[in-house]
Amino acid sequence: MHILIIHQAFAALDEPGGTRHHELARYLVQQGHQVTIIASPVSYLTGTALSSSIPWKSQQVLDGVTILRTYTYPALHRSFVHRIFSFFSFMFSSFSVGLGIRGVDLVWGTSPPIFQGMTAWILARLKRVSFLFEVRDLWPAFAIQVGVLRNPLLIRASEWLEQFLYHHADEVLVNSPGFIPHVQQRGARRVALLPNGADPRMFDTKLDGATFRKRNGLEGKFIALYAGAHGMSNDLEVVLQAAHLLREHKEITVVFLGDGKDKPALQARARTMALENTVFLPPIPKTEIPAALASSDACIAILKPIPLYATVYPNKVFDYMAAGKPVILAIGGVIREVIESAGAGIPVEPGDPQALATAILHLASDRRVGLEMGRKGRKYMEEHFDRATLARRLAELLADLVS
């Protein structure tokens, strides 16, 4: 079968960002299916162009997956208005490119951004094939609770579009069990769960992180690593406050690996607080993440303390577990249940820098505790969230939907 994916935020394995779709697409290709992905040439994580110029359309084939990059307004992180321009530019350009792709059996749209879901629905109807709508985040609900989306007219329009897509999808796919009630209450007729996970074969728990430590001046330190987006939702100010509480413990360094709209402000804040125990590193491709995680002693996952974030399954948590690292989790809800069931880390109250600092200090004081948590987390991830097992489940779901 030929699967067409519309995905503005798509990241290949040699790029920074979430690579769930590239990993799943590679598996589908290995099983004899054809996968075409229409994506943006502007990194959703960094807001920078992936090349010096942005053509109307460029094509590459990676691991048998055809990736078409189509024009997207580049000023993604400049402001909310510029972000909307970016979303709509991709919505229209991906529709134009999608019209020319022949022999498609299924169109797969993914949100956020939700606008590309409309592109995918229209293409599916024009091509008279099934429409799969994937919900990776509960947009616009997240944006409303965080305070990014405030205009009443935009809120009503966004909620209408959300419900329209749920109702008109042949199947709604969610990556967390916490999303299921939300989408069902808003019109989804058929809902399938394909949780986030990780590929344990990418993460060798015996990998030596010494090279990464040496390159970044981190030798001899207990490293508490945060890897991922530096945005409004990530609540990294709380991590800075925790670092401030740990400033007398010279052996502990808090490392921020990644990029995002809030990174410059966080770096300025760290300088103002004179935090010599923090290090900010640029984003790296997924292929280099295993070495970065191998260098760490504990890994941090954190989101703002808003109710809806208790519904999420963050990708980074499963990468941490795959790398055999103890997770310090400042997120409540369904992902906390995973960490507690696995014995894979220390859950702390979201928004509480003292609790976060205490958890870091506990693991730094007895590293054997962290090693045991990491071992348990790796085992639990292999049993329940192995990307290959999830990909087989996806292939069966798609085949059923096409038939």
KARA-V653890 format. One record per residue. N is the residue number from 1. RES is the residue in one small letter. PSI is psi as a letter, one per 20 degrees, with the letter a starting at -180 (999 if undefined). D_FIRST is the distance of its C-alpha to the first C-alpha in whole Angstrom. Layout:
BEGIN
n;res;psi;d_first
N;RES;PSI;D_FIRST
N;RES;PSI;D_FIRST
END
This chain:
BEGIN
n;res;psi;d_first
1;m;q;0
2;h;o;4
3;i;p;6
4;l;p;10
5;i;p;13
6;i;o;16
7;h;n;19
8;q;h;22
9;a;j;24
10;f;p;21
11;a;p;23
12;a;r;22
13;l;h;23
14;d;j;26
15;e;q;27
16;p;q;29
17;g;a;27
18;g;p;25
19;t;k;22
20;r;g;20
21;h;h;17
22;h;g;17
23;e;g;18
24;l;g;15
25;a;h;12
26;r;g;14
27;y;g;13
28;l;g;9
29;v;g;10
30;q;h;12
31;q;j;10
32;g;j;8
33;h;r;5
34;q;p;6
35;v;p;8
36;t;p;11
37;i;p;14
38;i;p;17
39;a;r;20
40;s;q;24
41;p;j;26
42;v;p;29
43;s;p;29
44;y;h;28
45;l;g;31
46;t;h;33
47;g;j;33
48;t;q;34
49;a;q;32
50;l;i;30
51;s;r;31
52;s;h;35
53;s;q;33
54;i;n;30
55;p;r;29
56;w;h;27
57;k;p;24
58;s;q;23
59;q;p;20
60;q;q;20
61;v;o;18
62;l;p;18
63;d;k;17
64;g;i;14
65;v;p;13
66;t;p;14
67;i;o;17
68;l;o;18
69;r;p;22
70;t;q;23
71;y;p;27
72;t;p;28
73;y;p;32
74;p;i;33
75;a;l;36
76;l;g;34
77;h;j;36
78;r;g;40
79;s;r;40
80;f;g;38
81;v;g;38
82;h;h;37
83;r;g;34
84;i;g;33
85;f;g;34
86;s;g;31
87;f;g;29
88;f;h;29
89;s;g;29
90;f;h;25
91;m;g;24
92;f;g;25
93;s;h;24
94;s;h;21
95;f;g;21
96;s;g;22
97;v;h;20
98;g;h;17
99;l;h;18
100;g;i;17
101;i;p;14
102;r;r;12
103;g;k;9
104;v;p;8
105;d;h;6
106;l;p;8
107;v;p;11
108;w;o;13
109;g;q;16
110;t;q;19
111;s;q;23
112;p;r;25
113;p;q;26
114;i;h;25
115;f;h;25
116;q;i;22
117;g;h;21
118;m;g;22
119;t;g;21
120;a;g;17
121;w;g;18
122;i;g;20
123;l;g;17
124;a;g;14
125;r;h;17
126;l;h;18
127;k;i;14
128;r;l;14
129;v;r;11
130;s;q;12
131;f;o;14
132;l;p;14
133;f;o;18
134;e;p;19
135;v;o;22
136;r;h;23
137;d;q;27
138;l;m;29
139;w;p;30
140;p;j;32
141;a;g;34
142;f;g;34
143;a;h;35
144;i;g;38
145;q;h;39
146;v;h;40
147;g;j;41
148;v;h;39
149;l;o;39
150;r;h;42
151;n;p;42
152;p;h;42
153;l;g;40
154;l;h;38
155;i;g;37
156;r;g;37
157;a;g;35
158;s;g;32
159;e;h;33
160;w;g;32
161;l;g;29
162;e;g;28
163;q;h;28
164;f;g;27
165;l;g;23
166;y;g;24
167;h;h;25
168;h;i;22
169;a;q;19
170;d;h;17
171;e;q;17
172;v;p;19
173;l;p;18
174;v;q;22
175;n;j;23
176;s;p;26
177;p;h;28
178;g;i;30
179;f;i;28
180;i;g;27
181;p;h;31
182;h;g;31
183;v;h;27
184;q;h;28
185;q;i;32
186;r;k;30
187;g;i;28
188;a;p;25
189;r;h;24
190;r;p;21
191;v;p;21
192;a;q;20
193;l;p;21
194;l;n;19
195;p;q;23
196;n;q;23
197;g;b;24
198;a;r;25
199;d;o;24
200;p;h;27
201;r;i;27
202;m;i;27
203;f;o;31
204;d;o;33
205;t;i;36
206;k;j;39
207;l;p;38
208;d;p;41
209;g;j;41
210;a;h;44
211;t;g;43
212;f;g;42
213;r;g;45
214;k;g;47
215;r;h;45
216;n;j;46
217;g;k;49
218;l;j;48
219;e;p;50
220;g;j;52
221;k;q;50
222;f;o;49
223;i;o;46
224;a;o;44
225;l;p;41
226;y;p;39
227;a;p;36
228;g;a;34
229;a;q;34
230;h;m;38
231;g;a;37
232;m;h;39
233;s;i;37
234;n;i;38
235;d;k;42
236;l;i;43
237;e;h;46
238;v;h;47
239;v;h;46
240;l;g;48
241;q;h;51
242;a;g;50
243;a;h;51
244;h;g;54
245;l;h;55
246;l;j;54
247;r;h;56
248;e;i;59
249;h;n;57
250;k;i;56
251;e;i;54
252;i;p;51
253;t;p;49
254;v;p;46
255;v;p;44
256;f;o;41
257;l;o;38
258;g;a;36
259;d;r;36
260;g;r;36
261;k;h;39
262;d;i;41
263;k;g;42
264;p;g;45
265;a;h;46
266;l;g;46
267;q;g;47
268;a;g;50
269;r;g;51
270;a;h;51
271;r;g;54
272;t;h;56
273;m;i;56
274;a;l;56
275;l;n;54
276;e;i;54
277;n;j;52
278;t;q;49
279;v;p;47
280;f;p;44
281;l;q;41
282;p;r;39
283;p;q;35
284;i;q;33
285;p;q;30
286;k;h;28
287;t;h;28
288;e;i;32
289;i;g;32
290;p;g;33
291;a;h;36
292;a;g;37
293;l;h;36
294;a;h;38
295;s;i;41
296;s;r;42
297;d;h;44
298;a;q;42
299;c;q;39
300;i;p;40
301;a;p;37
302;i;q;39
303;l;r;38
304;k;q;41
305;p;m;42
306;i;q;41
307;p;g;40
308;l;h;36
309;y;i;35
310;a;i;36
311;t;i;32
312;v;q;31
313;y;n;29
314;p;p;30
315;n;g;27
316;k;h;31
317;v;g;32
318;f;h;29
319;d;g;30
320;y;g;33
321;m;g;33
322;a;h;31
323;a;i;34
324;g;k;36
325;k;q;38
326;p;p;40
327;v;p;39
328;i;o;41
329;l;o;40
330;a;l;41
331;i;p;39
332;g;a;39
333;g;b;37
334;v;h;34
335;i;h;34
336;r;h;37
337;e;h;36
338;v;g;34
339;i;g;37
340;e;g;39
341;s;h;38
342;a;h;37
343;g;k;40
344;a;j;39
345;g;a;41
346;i;o;43
347;p;p;42
348;v;r;45
349;e;p;46
350;p;q;44
351;g;j;46
352;d;n;49
353;p;h;50
354;q;g;52
355;a;h;50
356;l;g;47
357;a;g;50
358;t;g;52
359;a;g;48
360;i;g;48
361;l;h;52
362;h;g;51
363;l;h;48
364;a;h;51
365;s;h;54
366;d;n;52
367;r;h;49
368;r;h;49
369;v;g;48
370;g;h;45
371;l;g;44
372;e;g;44
373;m;g;41
374;g;g;39
375;r;g;39
376;k;g;38
377;g;g;35
378;r;g;34
379;k;g;34
380;y;h;33
381;m;g;30
382;e;h;28
383;e;h;29
384;h;h;27
385;f;k;25
386;d;p;24
387;r;h;21
388;a;g;19
389;t;g;20
390;l;h;18
391;a;h;15
392;r;g;15
393;r;g;16
394;l;g;13
395;a;g;10
396;e;g;12
397;l;g;12
398;l;g;9
399;a;g;8
400;d;h;11
401;l;g;11
402;v;g;8
403;s;999;10
END
